[in-house]
Amino acid sequence: MTISGSDYIKRIDALNNEIWFNGNKITGNISEHPAFKGILKSKARLFDLQQNNDYKELLTFKSSKNIEAGFSFQQPTTLEDLKKRRLATSFWSRTNAGLLGRSPDYVNTGMMALGTAHELFGKHNPKFGSNILRIYEKAMQQDLTFTHTFINPQVNRSTSYLEDDSNIIAAKVVKETKDGIVIKGARLLSTQGGITDEILVIPAGGNFIDESYIYAFSIPSNTPGLKFLCRESFVLSDSSFDYPLGSRFEEMDTIVVFDEVIVPWENVFLYKDYNIAFSMFQDTNFNTLLLYQALTRMIVKTEFILGLAENLIDAINIGEYQHVKDKVSEIIVTLEILKGLQLSAEIQAKENNWGTLVPDAKPLNTAIYYYPRIYPRLVEIIQLLSGSSLITLPTDKDFQSPVRNYIDQYLQGANSTAEDKVKLFRLAWDLCMSPFGTRQTHFERFFFGDPVKLSMGLYNGYDKNQYIDYIKEFLS
Ligand SMILES: Cc1cc2nc3c(=O)[nH]c(=O)nc-3n(C[C@H](O)[C@H](O)[C@H](O)COP(=O)(O)OP(=O)(O)OC[C@H]3O[C@@H](n4cnc5c(N)ncnc54)[C@H](O)[C@@H]3O)c2cc1C
């Protein structure tokens, strides 16, 4: 069953998750906390859209048990399913300009990839297979949301580093009991940690040498001992005039601490199995399916940036200059490359071992190579086109003050009032220069992993033989 926005908010409030913010444990309803109320409202809107009759067909589907469920839980088996998934993600993303990197469809897509590949996890222990299937089905039936984590704390990234057993940092299994495994240590970096129903914990790279690091599970966010440590909030105020983006879409990132958390056996779907831990991302197409969602979101974000650039140009009337057109052309080229990659991934989709129609990984891996590198340039273009208007930004209160007449006179646009112009440039500032905006740039650089390692993956996985042979033939 799909839930409404208020169902989602009530459910997250009721969980009473242990969230630490600015030195204090949050008490009371998280939906009323200044750092979280904006994002919870924005997420609630997504759930409400699912229940709106005008969008139901796009945003939901009937599961095999004839239950209406959110689109991202659907296993795509036909090209039509893939297209519908793309259109639904795009529709949701347009409500937030692609700024919600972790809208519920992101991890839910991963949950679908894992759940439909349950036989893989049940290969050596059938219980793990039935556990992930049950977790997936429950998520679909109850419209659950997840945060996820797959990175160990950034203490020492040297290849020769091995953690000392007596000084636990990276989360590991410290005990097994009849009830479950006991996890102690920390994981990075859980975006939206504490404001989702559950946390999905999947193997982190690097520590496979010791089997106590090989595990995967999903547990409710309010499991005893589970703590979410927030960074500083980038909600500077809830004024949507002053902070049009941060006030609504600041997702928060958290460090996850497992203080001897008991993970019940029924929540575990991988344990001490090196082979499955190594192959699960490839064999379930987890990353490829996530990338299909991410690329759709990136396209929406780039469309937003293109529209913003054109509006800025009109506001100060700089459209006649060649370099301005050249800069906007860079944004257009980015957009068209992304759209082309998406189409290529879609039309080359192939069925995997579990009956899922999986978009082609090559164009998607290309997109995740490309976007972390080009996104900072898109932001730079907005800055270069804006000039001082990104700095001369009176606030809502200034517009209510006795100096308003000066502002109206001296900050007016070529064809717009000062108020409309400032509104527009505040939007640009919040995308490029505010704490919210700079975090967006960092997110695009790293949200899918270290870009260098992603590039190694692209290189190693790309079949280059036909091109090597081409040169050999040419020379002969
Ligand atoms: C805003 C934001 C939100 C995020 N949200 C989530 C989330 O919701 N869930 C989640 O699981 N993760 C999330 N991530 C984490 C993300 O997955 C990691 O940041 C990313 O994988 C990079 O890991 P790291 O930060 O530990 O950097 P590192 O891997 O430590 O990299 C730091 C630097 O060291 C270099 N380096 C490190 N190791 C090597 C090596 N072996 N070979 C060559 N160079 C190396 C890197 O190239 C890089 O230059 C998020 C990150 C950001 C920034």
Boltz pocket constraint, residues with backbone or C-beta under 6 A from the ligand:
constraints:
  - pocket:
      binder: B
      contacts: [[A, 102], [A, 148], [A, 149], [A, 150], [A, 151], [A, 152], [A, 153], [A, 154], [A, 157], [A, 188], [A, 189], [A, 190], [A, 191], [A, 192], [A, 253], [A, 439], [A, 442], [A, 443], [A, 446], [A, 447], [A, 448], [A, 449], [A, 450], [A, 451], [A, 452], [A, 453]]
      max_distance: 6.0
